[in-house]
Amino acid sequence: MEWLALSPEEWVAVSLSLKVSIWATIVSLPVGIVVAHILARREFVGKSVLNGLVHLPLILPPVVTGYLLLLSFGRRGPVGSLLESCCGLVFSFRWTGAALACGVMAFPLMVRAIRLSIEAVDRKLEAAAGTLGASPMMVFMTVTLPLILPGIVAGAILAFAKAMGEFGATITFVSNIPGETQTLPSAIYTFTQVPGGELGALRLTLVSIAIAMIALIASEILARRISRRIGA
């Protein structure tokens, strides 16, 4: 079973994937909650367009999404150059760019899970809190948010699992640099391109499957516990 032992380079790819996926999930979660709430509770001109933009990464080829990110967030892109000049934040060919690409690709799954949980909340409860003088923000924080916690947990973990497996947009946007942007899928791809890399690819594939399964099982367990706690 010695062939199952990961090399130092493979450990780097695993740790980088975890780092990128965790940051992608943490940063996109507040935005995902806001967007999901808007889509679930608001009616406005352009709602269909917003809904389409949110879900566009699911439909577009990942390479196209990565190229659009490169055009926008690259050092010569309008957003990327602005962020670099004002905040010193660089995305292209950095792990931060990998986190951005993973966050964009996982965002639709997160929003969909949270939106479904918001739509399942009985609006009479929110209306009752409103009649007692609570502001919309207070209603959301004290009524809606506790009830949708299972959906938020499920959405976050789904996004994390999706980020762990993201490949096309990441390699297009930040390339495949060992130690900097080479995540698990990129490392597996690299192993498949060199003679004798089959064992390395198999090891990292098993690691990817294990992490994804742990994430999905944890999502299910946490969602059940939270549901029991809030009596949903």
N, C-alpha and C positions, 0 to 999 in steps of 0.2 A: 504493500500500500504506500510505499515511499513516493510513488509517482503523484500521489494526491497532495504532497507538501508544496505549498506555493513558494515560488522564488521571491527574492526581495523586490524585483521589478513588478511581479504580479501583485504583491501586497500593496505596492504604491498605487497601482491601478484600482484596486479594491477600495483603499482608503480615499482616493481622490473621488471615486464614484459616490461614496457615502457622503463626503463633504459637499460635493456639487448638488446632490439630490436633496440633502437636508436644507441647504441654503435656498435652493429653488423653491422648496415647499414653504419654508418659513416666510420668505419675502413675498411670495404670491398669495399666501393665505388671506391676509387682510383685504387685498384687492379682490380676491375671489368671493369673499363674503359680501362685500359691497355690491359687486356686479350681480351676484346671484340674487341678492335682495331686490335690486332694481328690476331685474328681469321677472322676478316672481310677484312683485307687489305694485309696480308702477306701469301706467299706460301712457305712452308718449309717442310723438312722431319720431320715427327712426328706430323704434324698438326692434323691428325685424332686422334692420341693418346691424345694430349692436349685437343682436343674437347671432347673426351670420358671422360677424368679425370674431366673436368669441370662439365659435366652433370651427372657424376656417382652418386652423392647424390640423384638425382631424381629417379634413378633406384634401388639403393640398399635399403634394409630395413633400416629404420632409426636407429634401434638398432645396426646394423652392423657398420654404420657410427660412432655412439657413441662409440662403442667398439674400432674401429680403432683410434679414437681421444684419448681414454683412454690409448691405447698402445703407442701412439706417444707423446701426450702432458701431460700424467700423470707424477707424480713426479719421477717415475723410467723410464719413456720413454726417448728416445734419445733427442727429441726436448724439452720436458718439463723440464728435468733435466738441460739442457743447459741454457734455459731461466731463470730458477730459480737461477742458480749459477752466471750468468753474469748480470741479470737485476732485480732479485728478483721478477720475474713475475710468479705467480702460477695460474694454470688453474683448476686443479682437485678439485672438491667439493667447488668451489668458483663461484661467479657470473660472473667472467671473463671467466670461462670455459663455462658457459651457453651462454654468448655472442659469444664465439668462435663456439660452436655447432650451434647456430642459424644462425650465419654468413655463416658457411659452407653449411647448408641446404638451405639457401636462395640464395646463390651465383649463381646457375645456372639460376634462374629466372631473376636476375639482369643482368647477362651477355647476356642472350638471348635478352632481351628488348633493351639493348644498342647496341648490334651487329646488330640487324635489323635496327635500326636507322642509324647506320654508313653505312650499305650497301645501304640505300636509298639515301645517299648523292651523288649528281652528281659529278663524279670524274673529270669532265672537270673543275669544279671550283677549285679543289685542284691543278690540273695540271696548270691552268692559274696562280695561286699564285706562283707555283714553277718556272714558266718561268720568273717571275718578280724578282727572286733572293731570295725568302723566303726559309728558311731552312725547313726541314720536321717538326720540332717542331713548328716553326712559322706558317706553313700551318695548322697544327692541332689546334693550339691555336686560330688563327684568322679566320679560315674558317670552319673547321670540327666541332670544339667544339660548337660554337654558333648554328650550324644547328642541332646538335644531342641533344641539351638541353632537348627537350620534351621526348626523349627516355631515357635520364639519369634520369629525374624526375620520369618517369613511372617505370623504373627499380628499383630506390631507394625505392619508395613507395611499390611496389610489394614485394620487399625484406623485408621491414619493416613489412608488413602484414603477410608474411610467417613466419618471426621470431616470431611474436606474437603468432602464432599457433603451433610453433615447440614443440614436446613432446618427441618422441622416442629417438632421439640422445641425447637430453639434460638430460633426466632422467638416461640414461645409463652412460653418461660421468660424470655428477656432482651430481647425485642422486636427492633427493627431500627433501631438508633441508629448513624448514620454515625460512623466513627472509634472506636467503642467496642464495638458488638456486631454491626455490619453485616459479615457474612462474605460470601464469594463467592456462595453461593446466595441470600442475602438481597438482595445488590446486584443480581443478575440479576433477581430478582422485582421489585425496585423499578423497574428499567429497563423491564420489560414493562408496568408500570402507568402510564407517562407517555408522552405523544406524542413521537415522535422518539427514543425510547430503544432502538430496535432494534439499532443498531450497538454501543452499549455492552453490551447483553445478549449479542450475538454474540461480541464480544471476550472477555468474561469466560467465556463458555461454552467458547471455544477454549482459554483458559488452564486451565479446570477439566479439560478432556479431556487436555491436555498433562501436567498435574501427576499426574493419576490414572494415565496410561500410564507415565510415568517411575517412579512408585512401584511399579507392578506389575512392570515390567521389572527394576527394582533388586531387588525382593523375590526374583524368580526367580534372578538372577545371584548374589546373596548366599547364598541357600539352597544353590545348587549348589556354591559355593566352600567353604562351611562343611561340607557333606556330604563333599566330597573330602578336606578337612583331617582330619576325624574318622574317615574311612574307612567312612562309613555307606553 
